[in-house]
């Protein structure tokens, strides 16, 4: 027989099993919550990111910048773009 020293699980063994069981289920539940949040909250941005020119046009449309500043910044953006494209 294999019961020479009792059942083999003392009070500490039971405590470690209970703590391990609670930790296991906590990890499973947290992983499920994280997966649900990733699938639902993570996909709120639809479509491509706006270009710098589009962002500048939005600021002009909202009235954050005037026409002179819009034209100056647009010229700067297009000048920097063509400076990078042409060697």
matplotlib code that plots the C-alpha trace (Angstrom):
import matplotlib.pyplot as plt

x = [0.0, 1.0, -0.6, 2.4, 2.6, -1.0, -2.8, 0.3, -1.4, -1.0, -2.6, 0.1, -0.5, -4.2, -3.5, -1.0, -3.6, -6.4, -4.1, -3.0, -6.5, -7.6, -4.7, -5.3, -8.9, -8.0, -5.6, -8.2, -10.8, -8.4, -7.3, -10.9, -11.6, -8.5, -9.4, -12.9, -11.7, -9.1, -11.7, -14.3, -12.4, -9.3, -11.1, -12.7, -10.5, -11.9, -10.0, -6.6, -4.9, -5.3, -2.3, -0.6, -2.3, -5.8, -5.0, -4.0, -7.2, -9.3, -7.6, -8.3, -11.9, -12.4, -10.9, -7.9, -5.6, -6.2, -5.7, -2.2, -1.0, -2.7, -1.0, 2.4, 2.2, 0.9, 3.8, 6.2, 4.7, 4.7, 8.2, 9.5, 7.9, 9.4, 12.8, 12.7, 11.5, 13.9, 17.7]
y = [0.0, 3.6, 5.1, 4.7, 8.4, 9.3, 10.9, 12.8, 16.2, 18.2, 21.5, 23.3, 21.2, 22.0, 25.7, 25.7, 23.9, 26.4, 29.4, 27.9, 27.2, 30.7, 32.2, 29.9, 31.0, 34.7, 34.5, 32.7, 35.4, 38.3, 36.9, 36.6, 40.2, 41.4, 39.5, 40.9, 44.5, 44.1, 42.9, 45.5, 48.7, 48.1, 48.4, 51.8, 53.5, 52.9, 53.8, 55.1, 57.8, 61.3, 62.9, 66.0, 68.0, 66.7, 67.6, 71.1, 71.5, 70.4, 72.9, 75.6, 74.5, 74.6, 78.2, 77.3, 78.9, 81.7, 81.5, 83.0, 80.4, 77.6, 78.6, 79.0, 75.6, 73.9, 75.3, 74.1, 70.6, 70.3, 71.8, 69.3, 66.5, 67.4, 68.0, 64.4, 63.0, 64.7, 64.0]
z = [0.0, -0.5, 2.6, 4.9, 5.9, 5.7, 2.8, 1.7, 1.8, 5.0, 5.9, 3.9, 0.9, 1.0, 1.4, -1.6, -3.7, -2.8, -3.5, -6.8, -7.8, -7.0, -8.9, -11.9, -12.2, -11.7, -14.6, -16.8, -16.0, -16.5, -19.8, -20.9, -19.9, -21.7, -24.8, -24.9, -24.3, -27.0, -29.5, -28.7, -27.7, -29.8, -33.2, -32.7, -35.2, -38.7, -41.9, -42.5, -40.5, -42.0, -43.9, -42.5, -45.3, -44.2, -40.5, -41.6, -43.6, -40.6, -38.4, -41.0, -41.3, -37.5, -37.5, -35.4, -37.9, -40.4, -44.2, -44.2, -41.6, -43.5, -46.8, -45.1, -43.4, -46.6, -48.6, -45.9, -46.0, -49.8, -50.0, -47.4, -49.3, -52.7, -51.0, -49.7, -53.1, -55.4, -54.8]

ax = plt.figure().add_subplot(projection="3d")
ax.plot(x, y, z, "-o")
ax.set_aspect("equal")
plt.show()
